[in-house]
Amino acid sequence: MISKNLLVLRKRHGLSQEEVAERVGVSRQAVAKWEAGETIPDLTNCMALTQLYDITLDDLVNYRSEEHEGLDIPPRGKYLFGAVNVGEKGQIVIPIKARRVFGIKPGDRLIFLGDIARGLALVKEKDLLALLNSRE
C-alpha cells in the first residue's frame, strides 16, 4: 500500500525519483525500491516524505484509494470521508470519521451552504456565528 501511495504522490507532484531522493536525503535506488515494494522507508524518511507531499503519516501508510471512490490521497488537513446516499426526504448520514474529526455531536445544528460554482458545505452553526461576530 505504501509503495503505491509513494508512486502516486511522486507522479502527482511531477517529481522524478532523483528529485524525491535529493529532497529526502536518500539514493534514487532507495526511492525505486520503496515504490516497487521491495523495501519500506524508515520512520525518519516517512516523516520527510509527509513533509514533501504535505500529507499525514497515516495517509502515507494506510490510505487505500479504492476505499475512497478511487480518489488519491488528499493534502494534510483536507478530508475525503466517502460518499453518502440522500434519502427520500433529503436526509443524509454524516460518516462517523467526519463526526469525530469535526466534533459533531447529536443535537448540533449545521448550516447547509451552497455555491453553484463551488458546491455544497456544512458548517456548525456556532462556528459560523463566531466567525460572523468576529468581523464586527
N, CA, C and O atoms as a GROMACS GRO file, in nm:
protein
  544
    1MET      N    1   0.083  -0.119   0.000
    1MET     CA    2   0.000   0.000   0.000
    1MET      C    3   0.088   0.126   0.000
    1MET      O    4   0.064   0.217  -0.079
    2ILE      N    5   0.188   0.131   0.087
    2ILE     CA    6   0.274   0.250   0.091
    2ILE      C    7   0.348   0.267  -0.042
    2ILE      O    8   0.371   0.380  -0.085
    3SER      N    9   0.384   0.156  -0.105
    3SER     CA   10   0.456   0.167  -0.233
    3SER      C   11   0.369   0.234  -0.339
    3SER      O   12   0.416   0.320  -0.413
    4LYS      N   13   0.243   0.195  -0.346
    4LYS     CA   14   0.151   0.255  -0.443
    4LYS      C   15   0.131   0.403  -0.412
    4LYS      O   16   0.131   0.487  -0.502
    5ASN      N   17   0.115   0.434  -0.284
    5ASN     CA   18   0.096   0.574  -0.244
    5ASN      C   19   0.217   0.659  -0.281
    5ASN      O   20   0.202   0.772  -0.328
    6LEU      N   21   0.337   0.606  -0.260
    6LEU     CA   22   0.457   0.682  -0.294
    6LEU      C   23   0.466   0.709  -0.443
    6LEU      O   24   0.504   0.819  -0.484
    7LEU      N   25   0.432   0.611  -0.523
    7LEU     CA   26   0.436   0.629  -0.668
    7LEU      C   27   0.333   0.732  -0.714
    7LEU      O   28   0.364   0.821  -0.794
    8VAL      N   29   0.211   0.721  -0.662
    8VAL     CA   30   0.104   0.815  -0.699
    8VAL      C   31   0.142   0.957  -0.657
    8VAL      O   32   0.125   1.052  -0.734
    9LEU      N   33   0.193   0.972  -0.536
    9LEU     CA   34   0.228   1.106  -0.486
    9LEU      C   35   0.342   1.167  -0.567
    9LEU      O   36   0.337   1.286  -0.601
   10ARG      N   37   0.443   1.089  -0.598
   10ARG     CA   38   0.556   1.142  -0.676
   10ARG      C   39   0.508   1.191  -0.812
   10ARG      O   40   0.546   1.299  -0.857
   11LYS      N   41   0.425   1.111  -0.878
   11LYS     CA   42   0.375   1.150  -1.010
   11LYS      C   43   0.283   1.271  -1.001
   11LYS      O   44   0.289   1.360  -1.086
   12ARG      N   45   0.196   1.275  -0.898
   12ARG     CA   46   0.106   1.390  -0.882
   12ARG      C   47   0.184   1.519  -0.866
   12ARG      O   48   0.143   1.624  -0.916
   13HIS      N   49   0.298   1.512  -0.798
   13HIS     CA   50   0.380   1.631  -0.776
   13HIS      C   51   0.479   1.657  -0.888
   13HIS      O   52   0.556   1.754  -0.883
   14GLY      N   53   0.477   1.571  -0.991
   14GLY     CA   54   0.563   1.592  -1.107
   14GLY      C   55   0.712   1.580  -1.077
   14GLY      O   56   0.794   1.651  -1.136
   15LEU      N   57   0.747   1.490  -0.986
   15LEU     CA   58   0.887   1.474  -0.947
   15LEU      C   59   0.944   1.344  -1.002
   15LEU      O   60   0.872   1.246  -1.021
   16SER      N   61   1.072   1.345  -1.027
   16SER     CA   62   1.142   1.222  -1.066
   16SER      C   63   1.189   1.152  -0.939
   16SER      O   64   1.188   1.211  -0.831
   17GLN      N   65   1.228   1.027  -0.952
   17GLN     CA   66   1.282   0.956  -0.837
   17GLN      C   67   1.408   1.025  -0.785
   17GLN      O   68   1.431   1.029  -0.665
   18GLU      N   69   1.486   1.079  -0.875
   18GLU     CA   70   1.607   1.151  -0.835
   18GLU      C   71   1.573   1.274  -0.751
   18GLU      O   72   1.639   1.301  -0.650
   19GLU      N   73   1.470   1.348  -0.792
   19GLU     CA   74   1.431   1.469  -0.718
   19GLU      C   75   1.380   1.434  -0.578
   19GLU      O   76   1.413   1.501  -0.481
   20VAL      N   77   1.299   1.328  -0.569
   20VAL     CA   78   1.250   1.284  -0.438
   20VAL      C   79   1.368   1.243  -0.351
   20VAL      O   80   1.376   1.282  -0.235
   21ALA      N   81   1.459   1.164  -0.407
   21ALA     CA   82   1.575   1.117  -0.332
   21ALA      C   83   1.656   1.234  -0.278
   21ALA      O   84   1.698   1.234  -0.162
   22GLU      N   85   1.678   1.335  -0.362
   22GLU     CA   86   1.756   1.452  -0.320
   22GLU      C   87   1.686   1.527  -0.207
   22GLU      O   88   1.752   1.569  -0.112
   23ARG      N   89   1.556   1.544  -0.218
   23ARG     CA   90   1.482   1.621  -0.117
   23ARG      C   91   1.470   1.546   0.016
   23ARG      O   92   1.464   1.608   0.123
   24VAL      N   93   1.466   1.413   0.008
   24VAL     CA   94   1.452   1.333   0.130
   24VAL      C   95   1.589   1.298   0.189
   24VAL      O   96   1.600   1.271   0.309
   25GLY      N   97   1.693   1.298   0.105
   25GLY     CA   98   1.827   1.267   0.152
   25GLY      C   99   1.862   1.120   0.145
   25GLY      O  100   1.932   1.067   0.232
   26VAL      N  101   1.814   1.053   0.040
   26VAL     CA  102   1.843   0.911   0.018
   26VAL      C  103   1.887   0.893  -0.127
   26VAL      O  104   1.891   0.990  -0.203
   27SER      N  105   1.919   0.770  -0.165
   27SER     CA  106   1.957   0.743  -0.303
   27SER      C  107   1.833   0.723  -0.390
   27SER      O  108   1.725   0.694  -0.340
   28ARG      N  109   1.852   0.740  -0.521
   28ARG     CA  110   1.743   0.715  -0.614
   28ARG      C  111   1.701   0.568  -0.606
   28ARG      O  112   1.583   0.536  -0.621
   29GLN      N  113   1.797   0.480  -0.583
   29GLN     CA  114   1.768   0.338  -0.573
   29GLN      C  115   1.676   0.309  -0.454
   29GLN      O  116   1.590   0.222  -0.461
   30ALA      N  117   1.695   0.382  -0.344
   30ALA     CA  118   1.607   0.364  -0.227
   30ALA      C  119   1.463   0.401  -0.263
   30ALA      O  120   1.370   0.329  -0.228
   31VAL      N  121   1.446   0.512  -0.332
   31VAL     CA  122   1.311   0.554  -0.374
   31VAL      C  123   1.251   0.450  -0.468
   31VAL      O  124   1.133   0.417  -0.456
   32ALA      N  125   1.330   0.400  -0.562
   32ALA     CA  126   1.282   0.298  -0.656
   32ALA      C  127   1.238   0.172  -0.581
   32ALA      O  128   1.135   0.113  -0.615
   33LYS      N  129   1.314   0.131  -0.482
   33LYS     CA  130   1.278   0.011  -0.404
   33LYS      C  131   1.152   0.035  -0.322
   33LYS      O  132   1.070  -0.056  -0.308
   34TRP      N  133   1.134   0.154  -0.267
   34TRP     CA  134   1.012   0.185  -0.192
   34TRP      C  135   0.891   0.175  -0.285
   34TRP      O  136   0.790   0.113  -0.250
   35GLU      N  137   0.902   0.235  -0.403
   35GLU     CA  138   0.790   0.235  -0.498
   35GLU      C  139   0.761   0.096  -0.553
   35GLU      O  140   0.646   0.066  -0.588
   36ALA      N  141   0.862   0.011  -0.562
   36ALA     CA  142   0.843  -0.125  -0.612
   36ALA      C  143   0.795  -0.220  -0.501
   36ALA      O  144   0.759  -0.334  -0.529
   37GLY      N  145   0.794  -0.172  -0.378
   37GLY     CA  146   0.750  -0.255  -0.266
   37GLY      C  147   0.857  -0.352  -0.219
   37GLY      O  148   0.827  -0.445  -0.144
   38GLU      N  149   0.980  -0.332  -0.262
   38GLU     CA  150   1.089  -0.420  -0.219
   38GLU      C  151   1.135  -0.389  -0.077
   38GLU      O  152   1.173  -0.479  -0.002
   39THR      N  153   1.130  -0.262  -0.040
   39THR     CA  154   1.161  -0.218   0.096
   39THR      C  155   1.061  -0.109   0.133
   39THR      O  156   0.985  -0.062   0.048
   40ILE      N  157   1.062  -0.069   0.260
   40ILE     CA  158   0.978   0.043   0.303
   40ILE      C  159   1.067   0.146   0.372
   40ILE      O  160   1.167   0.111   0.435
   41PRO      N  161   1.031   0.273   0.360
   41PRO     CA  162   1.112   0.376   0.424
   41PRO      C  163   1.100   0.367   0.576
   41PRO      O  164   0.996   0.330   0.630
   42ASP      N  165   1.209   0.402   0.645
   42ASP     CA  166   1.203   0.405   0.791
   42ASP      C  167   1.123   0.528   0.835
   42ASP      O  168   1.083   0.610   0.752
   43LEU      N  169   1.101   0.539   0.964
   43LEU     CA  170   1.015   0.646   1.015
   43LEU      C  171   1.068   0.784   0.982
   43LEU      O  172   0.991   0.874   0.948
   44THR      N  173   1.198   0.803   0.991
   44THR     CA  174   1.257   0.934   0.959
   44THR      C  175   1.229   0.971   0.814
   44THR      O  176   1.192   1.084   0.784
   45ASN      N  177   1.246   0.874   0.724
   45ASN     CA  178   1.219   0.901   0.583
   45ASN      C  179   1.070   0.919   0.557
   45ASN      O  180   1.030   1.000   0.473
   46CYS      N  181   0.987   0.844   0.627
   46CYS     CA  182   0.842   0.862   0.613
   46CYS      C  183   0.802   1.004   0.652
   46CYS      O  184   0.720   1.067   0.585
   47MET      N  185   0.860   1.053   0.760
   47MET     CA  186   0.827   1.190   0.804
   47MET      C  187   0.872   1.292   0.699
   47MET      O  188   0.802   1.390   0.673
   48ALA      N  189   0.988   1.269   0.641
   48ALA     CA  190   1.037   1.359   0.535
   48ALA      C  191   0.944   1.355   0.414
   48ALA      O  192   0.917   1.458   0.352
   49LEU      N  193   0.895   1.236   0.381
   49LEU     CA  194   0.803   1.222   0.268
   49LEU      C  195   0.669   1.290   0.296
   49LEU      O  196   0.611   1.351   0.206
   50THR      N  197   0.620   1.282   0.420
   50THR     CA  198   0.493   1.350   0.451
   50THR      C  199   0.509   1.502   0.440
   50THR      O  200   0.416   1.571   0.400
   51GLN      N  201   0.626   1.553   0.476
   51GLN     CA  202   0.652   1.696   0.461
   51GLN      C  203   0.661   1.734   0.313
   51GLN      O  204   0.605   1.835   0.270
   52LEU      N  205   0.730   1.653   0.237
   52LEU     CA  206   0.746   1.679   0.094
   52LEU      C  207   0.612   1.684   0.023
   52LEU      O  208   0.588   1.772  -0.060
   53TYR      N  209   0.525   1.589   0.055
   53TYR     CA  210   0.397   1.577  -0.015
   53TYR      C  211   0.281   1.644   0.058
   53TYR      O  212   0.168   1.643   0.008
   54ASP      N  213   0.306   1.703   0.176
   54ASP     CA  214   0.204   1.771   0.256
   54ASP      C  215   0.084   1.681   0.284
   54ASP      O  216  -0.031   1.716   0.256
   55ILE      N  217   0.113   1.563   0.338
   55ILE     CA  218   0.010   1.466   0.375
   55ILE      C  219   0.037   1.418   0.516
   55ILE      O  220   0.141   1.449   0.575
   56THR      N  221  -0.056   1.342   0.571
   56THR     CA  222  -0.035   1.286   0.704
   56THR      C  223   0.040   1.153   0.695
   56THR      O  224   0.038   1.086   0.591
   57LEU      N  225   0.104   1.116   0.803
   57LEU     CA  226   0.173   0.987   0.809
   57LEU      C  227   0.073   0.873   0.794
   57LEU      O  228   0.101   0.774   0.726
   58ASP      N  229  -0.043   0.887   0.857
   58ASP     CA  230  -0.146   0.784   0.846
   58ASP      C  231  -0.186   0.764   0.700
   58ASP      O  232  -0.199   0.650   0.655
   59ASP      N  233  -0.207   0.872   0.626
   59ASP     CA  234  -0.245   0.859   0.486
   59ASP      C  235  -0.131   0.798   0.403
   59ASP      O  236  -0.157   0.717   0.314
   60LEU      N  237  -0.007   0.836   0.430
   60LEU     CA  238   0.105   0.779   0.356
   60LEU      C  239   0.107   0.628   0.370
   60LEU      O  240   0.128   0.555   0.273
   61VAL      N  241   0.086   0.580   0.492
   61VAL     CA  242   0.099   0.438   0.521
   61VAL      C  243  -0.029   0.360   0.491
   61VAL      O  244  -0.023   0.249   0.438
   62ASN      N  245  -0.144   0.416   0.524
   62ASN     CA  246  -0.268   0.338   0.524
   62ASN      C  247  -0.370   0.372   0.417
   62ASN      O  248  -0.466   0.297   0.400
   63TYR      N  249  -0.354   0.481   0.344
   63TYR     CA  250  -0.456   0.525   0.250
   63TYR      C  251  -0.475   0.425   0.138
   63TYR      O  252  -0.378   0.381   0.075
   64ARG      N  253  -0.600   0.389   0.112
   64ARG     CA  254  -0.636   0.300   0.002
   64ARG      C  255  -0.737   0.373  -0.085
   64ARG      O  256  -0.850   0.398  -0.043
   65SER      N  257  -0.696   0.407  -0.207
   65SER     CA  258  -0.784   0.486  -0.294
   65SER      C  259  -0.914   0.412  -0.324
   65SER      O  260  -1.017   0.476  -0.343
   66GLU      N  261  -0.911   0.279  -0.330
   66GLU     CA  262  -1.033   0.204  -0.360
   66GLU      C  263  -1.139   0.219  -0.250
   66GLU      O  264  -1.257   0.197  -0.276
   67GLU      N  265  -1.098   0.257  -0.130
   67GLU     CA  266  -1.194   0.281  -0.022
   67GLU      C  267  -1.247   0.424  -0.025
   67GLU      O  268  -1.335   0.460   0.054
   68HIS      N  269  -1.193   0.507  -0.115
   68HIS     CA  270  -1.230   0.649  -0.123
   68HIS      C  271  -1.272   0.688  -0.264
   68HIS      O  272  -1.226   0.788  -0.319
   69GLU      N  273  -1.359   0.605  -0.321
   69GLU     CA  274  -1.414   0.635  -0.453
   69GLU      C  275  -1.305   0.647  -0.559
   69GLU      O  276  -1.326   0.714  -0.661
   70GLY      N  277  -1.190   0.582  -0.538
   70GLY     CA  278  -1.081   0.585  -0.634
   70GLY      C  279  -1.000   0.712  -0.634
   70GLY      O  280  -0.916   0.731  -0.722
   71LEU      N  281  -1.023   0.800  -0.538
   71LEU     CA  282  -0.951   0.928  -0.534
   71LEU      C  283  -0.818   0.914  -0.461
   71LEU      O  284  -0.804   0.832  -0.371
   72ASP      N  285  -0.721   0.996  -0.502
   72ASP     CA  286  -0.589   0.993  -0.442
   72ASP      C  287  -0.587   1.056  -0.304
   72ASP      O  288  -0.686   1.115  -0.259
   73ILE      N  289  -0.475   1.044  -0.238
   73ILE     CA  290  -0.456   1.096  -0.103
   73ILE      C  291  -0.478   1.248  -0.101
   73ILE      O  292  -0.418   1.320  -0.181
   74PRO      N  293  -0.563   1.297  -0.011
   74PRO     CA  294  -0.582   1.442  -0.003
   74PRO      C  295  -0.468   1.509   0.073
   74PRO      O  296  -0.400   1.443   0.152
   75PRO      N  297  -0.445   1.638   0.050
   75PRO     CA  298  -0.343   1.711   0.126
   75PRO      C  299  -0.376   1.713   0.275
   75PRO      O  300  -0.491   1.695   0.314
   76ARG      N  301  -0.275   1.736   0.358
   76ARG     CA  302  -0.292   1.745   0.502
   76ARG      C  303  -0.402   1.847   0.536
   76ARG      O  304  -0.404   1.957   0.481
   77GLY      N  305  -0.491   1.809   0.626
   77GLY     CA  306  -0.599   1.898   0.668
   77GLY      C  307  -0.722   1.892   0.579
   77GLY      O  308  -0.825   1.953   0.612
   78LYS      N  309  -0.714   1.821   0.469
   78LYS     CA  310  -0.828   1.802   0.379
   78LYS      C  311  -0.872   1.658   0.396
   78LYS      O  312  -0.789   1.569   0.413
   79TYR      N  313  -1.002   1.634   0.392
   79TYR     CA  314  -1.054   1.500   0.417
   79TYR      C  315  -1.148   1.456   0.308
   79TYR      O  316  -1.220   1.536   0.248
   80LEU      N  317  -1.147   1.328   0.283
   80LEU     CA  318  -1.244   1.265   0.196
   80LEU      C  319  -1.305   1.153   0.278
   80LEU      O  320  -1.241   1.051   0.302
   81PHE      N  321  -1.428   1.171   0.319
   81PHE     CA  322  -1.493   1.076   0.409
   81PHE      C  323  -1.573   0.971   0.336
   81PHE      O  324  -1.628   0.881   0.399
   82GLY      N  325  -1.582   0.980   0.205
   82GLY     CA  326  -1.660   0.883   0.129
   82GLY      C  327  -1.792   0.942   0.085
   82GLY      O  328  -1.824   1.057   0.114
   83ALA      N  329  -1.867   0.862   0.014
   83ALA     CA  330  -1.996   0.907  -0.039
   83ALA      C  331  -2.108   0.876   0.059
   83ALA      O  332  -2.099   0.780   0.136
   84VAL      N  333  -2.212   0.956   0.056
   84VAL     CA  334  -2.332   0.930   0.134
   84VAL      C  335  -2.451   0.927   0.039
   84VAL      O  336  -2.449   0.990  -0.066
   85ASN      N  337  -2.552   0.854   0.076
   85ASN     CA  338  -2.674   0.848  -0.003
   85ASN      C  339  -2.775   0.947   0.052
   85ASN      O  340  -2.786   0.965   0.173
   86VAL      N  341  -2.848   1.010  -0.037
   86VAL     CA  342  -2.955   1.101   0.003
   86VAL      C  343  -3.084   1.021   0.008
   86VAL      O  344  -3.121   0.954  -0.089
   87GLY      N  345  -3.152   1.027   0.123
   87GLY     CA  346  -3.276   0.954   0.140
   87GLY      C  347  -3.394   1.021   0.072
   87GLY      O  348  -3.380   1.130   0.016
   88GLU      N  349  -3.510   0.956   0.076
   88GLU     CA  350  -3.634   1.006   0.015
   88GLU      C  351  -3.666   1.149   0.056
   88GLU      O  352  -3.710   1.229  -0.027
   89LYS      N  353  -3.644   1.180   0.182
   89LYS     CA  354  -3.679   1.312   0.234
   89LYS      C  355  -3.559   1.406   0.240
   89LYS      O  356  -3.565   1.511   0.304
   90GLY      N  357  -3.449   1.369   0.173
   90GLY     CA  358  -3.331   1.455   0.167
   90GLY      C  359  -3.233   1.431   0.281
   90GLY      O  360  -3.134   1.504   0.292
   91GLN      N  361  -3.257   1.334   0.364
   91GLN     CA  362  -3.168   1.310   0.478
   91GLN      C  363  -3.038   1.243   0.434
   91GLN      O  364  -3.036   1.164   0.339
   92ILE      N  365  -2.931   1.276   0.505
   92ILE     CA  366  -2.802   1.210   0.484
   92ILE      C  367  -2.748   1.168   0.620
   92ILE      O  368  -2.786   1.223   0.723
   93VAL      N  369  -2.659   1.071   0.619
   93VAL     CA  370  -2.590   1.030   0.740
   93VAL      C  371  -2.446   1.077   0.727
   93VAL      O  372  -2.377   1.040   0.632
   94ILE      N  373  -2.402   1.157   0.822
   94ILE     CA  374  -2.264   1.207   0.821
   94ILE      C  375  -2.173   1.093   0.869
   94ILE      O  376  -2.195   1.039   0.977
   95PRO      N  377  -2.071   1.057   0.790
   95PRO     CA  378  -1.983   0.947   0.829
   95PRO      C  379  -1.921   0.969   0.968
   95PRO      O  380  -1.889   1.081   1.005
   96ILE      N  381  -1.906   0.861   1.041
   96ILE     CA  382  -1.857   0.869   1.179
   96ILE      C  383  -1.719   0.935   1.187
   96ILE      O  384  -1.693   1.011   1.280
   97LYS      N  385  -1.632   0.906   1.091
   97LYS     CA  386  -1.499   0.968   1.095
   97LYS      C  387  -1.511   1.120   1.083
   97LYS      O  388  -1.438   1.193   1.150
   98ALA      N  389  -1.602   1.167   0.999
   98ALA     CA  390  -1.623   1.312   0.986
   98ALA      C  391  -1.675   1.370   1.116
   98ALA      O  392  -1.633   1.478   1.158
   99ARG      N  393  -1.768   1.298   1.180
   99ARG     CA  394  -1.821   1.347   1.307
   99ARG      C  395  -1.712   1.355   1.412
   99ARG      O  396  -1.709   1.448   1.492
  100ARG      N  397  -1.623   1.258   1.414
  100ARG     CA  398  -1.514   1.258   1.512
  100ARG      C  399  -1.414   1.369   1.484
  100ARG      O  400  -1.377   1.444   1.575
  101VAL      N  401  -1.371   1.381   1.359
  101VAL     CA  402  -1.271   1.482   1.323
  101VAL      C  403  -1.321   1.622   1.355
  101VAL      O  404  -1.246   1.706   1.405
  102PHE      N  405  -1.450   1.649   1.325
  102PHE     CA  406  -1.503   1.783   1.342
  102PHE      C  407  -1.586   1.800   1.469
  102PHE      O  408  -1.648   1.905   1.489
  103GLY      N  409  -1.587   1.699   1.554
  103GLY     CA  410  -1.656   1.710   1.682
  103GLY      C  411  -1.806   1.733   1.669
  103GLY      O  412  -1.863   1.809   1.747
  104ILE      N  413  -1.868   1.670   1.574
  104ILE     CA  414  -2.013   1.685   1.554
  104ILE      C  415  -2.085   1.584   1.642
  104ILE      O  416  -2.059   1.464   1.636
  105LYS      N  417  -2.175   1.636   1.725
  105LYS     CA  418  -2.247   1.551   1.821
  105LYS      C  419  -2.398   1.561   1.798
  105LYS      O  420  -2.446   1.658   1.738
  106PRO      N  421  -2.472   1.461   1.845
  106PRO     CA  422  -2.619   1.470   1.833
  106PRO      C  423  -2.669   1.601   1.894
  106PRO      O  424  -2.625   1.642   2.002
  107GLY      N  425  -2.759   1.666   1.825
  107GLY     CA  426  -2.813   1.793   1.873
  107GLY      C  427  -2.744   1.915   1.815
  107GLY      O  428  -2.799   2.025   1.821
  108ASP      N  429  -2.624   1.899   1.758
  108ASP     CA  430  -2.555   2.012   1.695
  108ASP      C  431  -2.637   2.059   1.576
  108ASP      O  432  -2.698   1.979   1.504
  109ARG      N  433  -2.638   2.190   1.555
  109ARG     CA  434  -2.706   2.247   1.438
  109ARG      C  435  -2.600   2.277   1.333
  109ARG      O  436  -2.497   2.337   1.362
  110LEU      N  437  -2.629   2.233   1.211
  110LEU     CA  438  -2.539   2.256   1.099
  110LEU      C  439  -2.607   2.346   0.997
  110LEU      O  440  -2.725   2.330   0.968
  111ILE      N  441  -2.532   2.439   0.944
  111ILE     CA  442  -2.580   2.528   0.839
  111ILE      C  443  -2.538   2.467   0.705
  111ILE      O  444  -2.422   2.430   0.686
  112PHE      N  445  -2.632   2.456   0.614
  112PHE     CA  446  -2.611   2.396   0.483
  112PHE      C  447  -2.593   2.510   0.383
  112PHE      O  448  -2.688   2.585   0.358
  113LEU      N  449  -2.474   2.525   0.326
  113LEU     CA  450  -2.443   2.633   0.234
  113LEU      C  451  -2.428   2.579   0.093
  113LEU      O  452  -2.395   2.462   0.074
  114GLY      N  453  -2.452   2.663  -0.006
  114GLY     CA  454  -2.435   2.620  -0.144
  114GLY      C  455  -2.384   2.732  -0.232
  114GLY      O  456  -2.417   2.849  -0.213
  115ASP      N  457  -2.303   2.695  -0.328
  115ASP     CA  458  -2.250   2.787  -0.427
  115ASP      C  459  -2.248   2.710  -0.559
  115ASP      O  460  -2.185   2.605  -0.569
  116ILE      N  461  -2.315   2.762  -0.659
  116ILE     CA  462  -2.327   2.693  -0.787
  116ILE      C  463  -2.189   2.653  -0.841
  116ILE      O  464  -2.172   2.543  -0.894
  117ALA      N  465  -2.091   2.741  -0.828
  117ALA     CA  466  -1.959   2.713  -0.884
  117ALA      C  467  -1.874   2.622  -0.796
  117ALA      O  468  -1.790   2.548  -0.847
  118ARG      N  469  -1.896   2.625  -0.664
  118ARG     CA  470  -1.807   2.551  -0.574
  118ARG      C  471  -1.872   2.432  -0.505
  118ARG      O  472  -1.801   2.347  -0.452
  119GLY      N  473  -2.003   2.423  -0.505
  119GLY     CA  474  -2.070   2.308  -0.444
  119GLY      C  475  -2.135   2.337  -0.311
  119GLY      O  476  -2.173   2.451  -0.283
  120LEU      N  477  -2.148   2.233  -0.230
  120LEU     CA  478  -2.220   2.240  -0.103
  120LEU      C  479  -2.124   2.230   0.014
  120LEU      O  480  -2.014   2.176   0.002
  121ALA      N  481  -2.166   2.284   0.129
  121ALA     CA  482  -2.085   2.275   0.251
  121ALA      C  483  -2.176   2.270   0.371
  121ALA      O  484  -2.285   2.327   0.371
  122LEU      N  485  -2.129   2.203   0.474
  122LEU     CA  486  -2.195   2.201   0.604
  122LEU      C  487  -2.102   2.270   0.703
  122LEU      O  488  -1.983   2.242   0.708
  123VAL      N  489  -2.158   2.361   0.782
  123VAL     CA  490  -2.080   2.434   0.881
  123VAL      C  491  -2.157   2.431   1.012
  123VAL      O  492  -2.279   2.449   1.014
  124LYS      N  493  -2.086   2.409   1.124
  124LYS     CA  494  -2.152   2.417   1.253
  124LYS      C  495  -2.206   2.558   1.273
  124LYS      O  496  -2.136   2.656   1.248
  125GLU      N  497  -2.331   2.567   1.316
  125GLU     CA  498  -2.394   2.697   1.336
  125GLU      C  499  -2.312   2.785   1.430
  125GLU      O  500  -2.290   2.903   1.401
  126LYS      N  501  -2.266   2.728   1.541
  126LYS     CA  502  -2.191   2.809   1.639
  126LYS      C  503  -2.060   2.861   1.579
  126LYS      O  504  -2.017   2.971   1.612
  127ASP      N  505  -1.995   2.782   1.492
  127ASP     CA  506  -1.871   2.827   1.430
  127ASP      C  507  -1.897   2.940   1.330
  127ASP      O  508  -1.820   3.035   1.322
  128LEU      N  509  -2.004   2.929   1.255
  128LEU     CA  510  -2.039   3.033   1.160
  128LEU      C  511  -2.075   3.162   1.232
  128LEU      O  512  -2.034   3.271   1.191
  129LEU      N  513  -2.152   3.150   1.340
  129LEU     CA  514  -2.187   3.269   1.418
  129LEU      C  515  -2.064   3.333   1.480
  129LEU      O  516  -2.053   3.456   1.482
  130ALA      N  517  -1.971   3.253   1.529
  130ALA     CA  518  -1.848   3.307   1.587
  130ALA      C  519  -1.767   3.382   1.480
  130ALA      O  520  -1.710   3.488   1.507
  131LEU      N  521  -1.762   3.325   1.360
  131LEU     CA  522  -1.691   3.391   1.250
  131LEU      C  523  -1.756   3.525   1.214
  131LEU      O  524  -1.688   3.626   1.197
  132LEU      N  525  -1.888   3.524   1.204
  132LEU     CA  526  -1.959   3.647   1.169
  132LEU      C  527  -1.944   3.752   1.278
  132LEU      O  528  -1.928   3.870   1.248
  133ASN      N  529  -1.948   3.711   1.402
  133ASN     CA  530  -1.934   3.807   1.513
  133ASN      C  531  -1.792   3.862   1.522
  133ASN      O  532  -1.773   3.974   1.569
  134SER      N  533  -1.693   3.786   1.479
  134SER     CA  534  -1.554   3.833   1.487
  134SER      C  535  -1.524   3.939   1.382
  134SER      O  536  -1.423   4.008   1.391
  135ARG      N  537  -1.611   3.953   1.284
  135ARG     CA  538  -1.590   4.051   1.177
  135ARG      C  539  -1.654   4.186   1.207
  135ARG      O  540  -1.643   4.279   1.128
  136GLU      N  541  -1.721   4.196   1.320
  136GLU     CA  542  -1.790   4.321   1.352
  136GLU      C  543  -1.695   4.424   1.406
  136GLU      O  544  -1.738   4.535   1.438
   0.00000   0.00000   0.00000
